Amino acid sequence: MKTPKLKAVKTAVHIVEKTLLNPYNPIVVNLIGAGGTGSQFLTALGRINHALIALNHPGLAVRVFDDDKVEEANLGRQLFSTAELGLHKAVALVNRINLFFGTNWKAIPEKYDLQTLNESPELAMAEITITCVDTVKARFEIADLLSKIYASRKHAYHHPLYWMDFGNSRDIGQCILSTIGEITQPASRKFEVVSRLPLVTEEFRELLVNSEKGDHTPSCSLAEALTQQDLFINSALANLGASLLWQIFSEGMLFNRGFFLNLKDFRAQPIKVTPNDDSKVKALKPKRSKTEIPKAA
């Protein structure tokens, strides 16, 4: 009796959309949220843009959306100074980045919502959307908007391709990369190519809904803010997330599409790219009696 041959298990991989790697014009990035994580991530985008241009890539064209203004409680945990009190966060950050890196990025001191996009439809067109929002409601609204934009304008220039979402609680957080639609993949004998990375609002819908049942009252001071979020959770998330974004441009293929971070225990768990019919992921839980669910950036 012949022994049946075992079928080799191929490593799952996502091949990045080729228009991001060899574009004729800068890649448009919409950064939504300029608070704890967003203010840190914008600096990383400046460094990525500088590196891409040095490699003969057109670089990035970034828009920052946030209607909040700088308050005293933001100083220290977020990248703002006393001279910027009262300014819109998006304006303060973009002005600083433009002066430092010589870029011409845009600040949009408004919410990223249907009203804003109806008034300025061109703002919807961006290959990469990065969200650092602090409510689950906003995350679901953005997911709905991106899906509708893709469905109606997927053949337009700069149409949405990827969505990177950040979220965190006090000392745990996550960054998850999704595709808005199917990304055409080349044939491969070595790897199992994956054309679609599921949206965070689909894959972790139940966890997100349950995480919204807490108190989200804004902090009135830095001391109060630090009881709700660790001083370095946002910068740690931003740096790891920036590394993931850099892999998109530098390697053109992804074996991991995000991570869970537990800063209290100094643990990070990658989220592997998995075949579309096997995309369930277990979240990294902190070692504590009452589990916190990552929810806000």
N, C-alpha and C positions, 0 to 999 in steps of 0.2 A: 504494500500500500504506500502510495506516494504521499509524502508530507506536503500539505498545502503551503505555498509560499506566502510569507508575511508581507503585507503591503507596507512599504516604507511611509512613515509619517513625515510629510513635508513641513518645514517651518513656514508659518504664515507671515506674510509681509505685505505692506501697502506701498506701492510705487507712486511717488508724488506726481501730481499733474505737471506735465512737461512745460506748460506755459509759465510756471513759477520759476523754473530753472534757467530758461533761456528766453526771457521776455525782451521786447523792443523798448518797453517803457517801464517805469517804476511800478512795483506791485503795490496796489492800494490796500491799506490796512485800516480798519475801523476799530479803535480802542474805545470800549464803552465802560466808563467808570474811571475816575481819576483820584481815587481815595487811597486806602492802605496799599493794596496790591497794584492798582493801576498806576499810581505815581512812581512806584519802583520799577514797574515793567516798561514804562515809557523810556526810562534811561537805558534799559537793555535794548530796546528797539533802536535807539540812537547808535549804540555800539554795533549792532547787527548791520544796520544800514551802512555805517562807515566801513565795516569789513567787506560787505558785498561789493561796494563800489571799488574797493582796492582789488577785488577779484574780477573786475570788468563786468560786473552785473549792474543794471540800472539802479538798484537799490529799492528803497521803500518810500511811499508817499502816505503819511499817516494822518488820520483825523482823530481827534480826541473829543468824545462826547461826555459831558457832565454839566448839569445845571446847578450843582452845589457851589457854595462859596467857602473860602478858607476861614475856619474858626479857630479859636485858641486851643480847643481840645484836639485839633488836628496836628498841632506842632509837636515834633518829636517822633511820633509814630508814623506820620506821613511826611513826605518830602516837601515841606513848606517852611517858610521863615516868617518872622514877625512883620517884615516889610510887605508880605503878601496877604496879610489879614484883610478880609473883605473882598478880595479879588475872586473871580470865578476860578475854580481849581484848574479847569481845562486851559484857560488863558494863561495863568501863572506858569503852568508846567510847559506849555508849548513855547511860550516866549523864551523861557530859559533854555530849552533844548535847541531852539533855532539859533540863539546867540552862541551856544557852546559848540554845536556841530555844524553850523552854517547851513542848516536845512530850511525848507520852506513849508513846514507842516502846518496844519490848520487846527484851530480850536473851535469847537462847536459848543457854546455854553447852553445847551438845551438837552432834554432827554432824547434818547434814541427811541422814538415811538412812531406810531402811524401818522400822527399829525405832523411831526417834523419831516418825515419822508414824503408826505403828500405835498408839503410846501416846497421841498427841495428834493425831487426824485433822484437827482444825481448822487446824493449822499448814500443811497442804498447800494450803490455799485462798488463793491470792494471784494477782492479775491479772498482776503482773510479777515475774519471778525474775531476780536478778542474781548471777552466779557469779564469784568471784575465788578459785578453788581452785588448789592447787599440784600436783595430779596428774591425769594423763589418766584414770586409773581412776575417780576421783571424778566427773569430767566425764561419762563414759559412764553411770555409775550415776544421776546426776541427770537426764540426758536420758531414761533409761528410766523413772524415777519420774514425771517430768512427763508423758510420753506416756501412762502408765497412768492417772494422775490425770485427765487430760483425757478419755480414753476412757470412764472410769467415771462422771465427775461433771461433764461439760461443760455440763450445764444447771443446775448448782448456782451459788449466789451466790459471787462472787469466784473463779470457776474460772480456772485458768491460761490466759493468752492469749499473753504475750510472754516470751522468754528472752534476756537480754543476757549474753554471756560474754566475760570478759577473760582474756588469757593473755600471757605475755612470757618472754623469755630475758634475756640481759644488757642489751642495748640495743635490742632490737626487740620488738614486741608487736602485739597486735591486739584489737579489740573487734568482736563480731559479734552482730547482732540477728536473732533467729529468731521465728517464730510456732510455737506448740505445735500448732495445727491450722489449718484454713481460717478466714480472716477474711472475712466477707461484704463484698463491694465494690460500690459504686454503679456504674451504667453511665456511661461517659464517651466522648465523641467525640474529645476532645483527647488523652487519655492512654490507655495500655494498663495497666489496673489489674491488680495482682498480688495474689492472695488469700493466697498462702503463701510465707513466707520460710524456706528450708530450714534445718534444724538444723545447727549447727556439727559435730556428731558424724556427720552424714551427708555433708555437703559436703566436709569435710576429714578424713575418717576415716583415710585412709592416712597423712597427715602427722602426725596425732595419735599414731597407733600407733608410728610410727618415732621420734617425738620423746621417747618414754618410755625410750629405751635409754641414758640417761645416768646420772650419779651424782647422787642427790637427797638426800645426807646433809645434815641441818640444819646451818647455820653456828653456830659457838660464840662468835663475836664479830662486832661491826659491821665490823671491818676485813676479816674473812673473807667476810662477807656481801657487801661491796662488790666483791669480786673476782668474784662470781657475778652480781650485778645492779647496774646503774648507780643512783646515788643518786636520780635524778629520773625514771627510767623509769615508776615506778608513778604518780606524781603527774601526769605528762604524759598517760598513758593515761586516768587517772580524769577529768581535765578535758575531754579530747576526748569521752570516753564520756558524760559528763554533758551535754555540748552536744547529743549525739545524742538523749538522753532528753528534754531540754528541747524539742527540735524536735517530738517526739511530741505534747507537750501544747500547745505554742505555735502550731504550724502545722497539725497534724492530718493531715499527709501526708508521706511520705518518698520522696525520690529516691535517697538513699544509706542503706544499712542497716548500715554499719560502716566500718572503716578498718584499714589496716596502718600501723604507725608504725616508722620507723627513726630513733632518736634520735641515733645516731652521725653520720648524714649529714643530720639535720634534714629528713627527707622523710616525708610522709604521703600515702598512696594511698587514696582512698575506695573502698568496695565498693558498686557501683551496685545498685539494685533491678533485677532482670532477670526476664523471663518465666519461668514455672516449667519450661518445656522447654529453657531455655538458661541454667542457673544456675551454670555452672562459673566459678570465679574464680581468677586467678593471684595468688599471694602476692608481696608486695614483698620482694625479697632484698637484704641488705646487701652492700656492695662489699668482700668479703673472700674469701680462698681457700677457707675451709671454711664452708659455710653452716650457720647456726644456725636451728632451726625454733622459732617461738614455742610455748611449752608451758605455762608456769606463771605464776600471778599472785602 
